[in-house]
Amino acid sequence: MTDTAEIVVLREGTEGLSMASYADELRDRLGDRVALARTPKEERELVPRARVVTGITIDEDLLSHADRLELFACTFAGTDHVPMDALETRGIGVTNAGGIHAPGIAEQAIGNMLVFARRLHEGWRRKRRAEWRHFQSTEFTGSTVTVVGLGSIGQAVVQRLQGMDVDTIGVRYTPEKGGPTDEVVGFDDDAIHDALARSEYVVLACPLNEMTRGLIGSEEFATLPPEAVVVNAARGGLVDTDALVTALQSNKIRGAALDVTDPEPLPSEHPLWDLENCLITPHTGGHTPKHWDRLADIVAHNVEALETGEEFENLVLAPGSD
């Protein structure tokens, strides 16, 4: 433990990754200014002297003693679990880990669409039964893919669709800004339903908020063509789960690929587990061996930005904004 550390890594890990590895990556960039607080006692000792603290969240009891703290670097993309009001009151800036998961999530979304296009999941079922019997597939080529949300994940999906000979529609809050898709529309009901009606694949890559909660429900499933596949790569609450089960059971849509669910974790007795036209992964789309490497780059840049006045990366709350 370094008593004079200015950057403190809190002890609680994320996604099965070691915070010691994260601290090592930061030390490679920032030297011995970085310390890992391995115990609650070390957190209580180190945080009051830190200018930057990084972790999943920070306890308000620690904040009350963090008189030197200028920046909290959240290791998650979302900050709804972070005491934002308390940080803002103290003029402490907040950054997040947005974007570091985008390549993996985008690759998984593309993979799920190709699974349905080529019906690879049916091939896997027949392999388990040692059954050599042909089945028909479709082609991804010529499809229309609607990507809801054109942030880092949505952009990464669209980038990987280039050269795959598909048409793309992007949905974003400010459609007048345009985007990387062939067409961009807004979140109003008429625009979304028009996009859904033309889509073979819908990738959900937007944040969960009051506007987007339940974005895909019974009305949207009624609009989607029966050959449509919904890929949820963002948050479970974007989809009305009961309406999804009904749509899958009644073949209103061809299928769904879910890396997130509502509720989450998905209970073992939930009907989604038994539906052959529903692929489920346990919120692993963003897992990558480059997690700490990418995040350390962002945090190291922002530590230097505190000194130089450069623009912060992944800024959620500016320092001194109380």
Sequence and secondary structure as in RCSB ss.txt:
>XXXX:A:sequence
MTDTAEIVVLREGTEGLSMASYADELRDRLGDRVALARTPKEERELVPRARVVTGITIDEDLLSHADRLELFACT
FAGTDHVPMDALETRGIGVTNAGGIHAPGIAEQAIGNMLVFARRLHEGWRRKRRAEWRHFQSTEFTGSTVTVVGL
GSIGQAVVQRLQGMDVDTIGVRYTPEKGGPTDEVVGFDDDAIHDALARSEYVVLACPLNEMTRGLIGSEEFATLP
PEAVVVNAARGGLVDTDALVTALQSNKIRGAALDVTDPEPLPSEHPLWDLENCLITPHTGGHTPKHWDRLADIVA
HNVEALETGEEFENLVLAPGSD
>XXXX:A:secstr
  TT SEEE S  BTTB HHHHHHHHHHHHGGGEEE  SHHHHHHHGGG SEEEES   HHHHTT TT  EEEES
SS  TTS HHHHHHTT EEE  TTTTHHHHHHHHHHHHHHHHHTHHHHHHHHHTT         STT EEEEE  
SHHHHHHHHHHTTS  EEEEE S GGG  SSSEEE SSHHHHHHHHHT SEEEE S  STTTTT BSHHHHHHS 
TT EEEE S GGGB HHHHHHHHHTTSSSEEEESS SSSS  TT GGGG TTEEE  S TT  TTHHHHHHHHHH
HHHHHHHH    SSEEE TT  
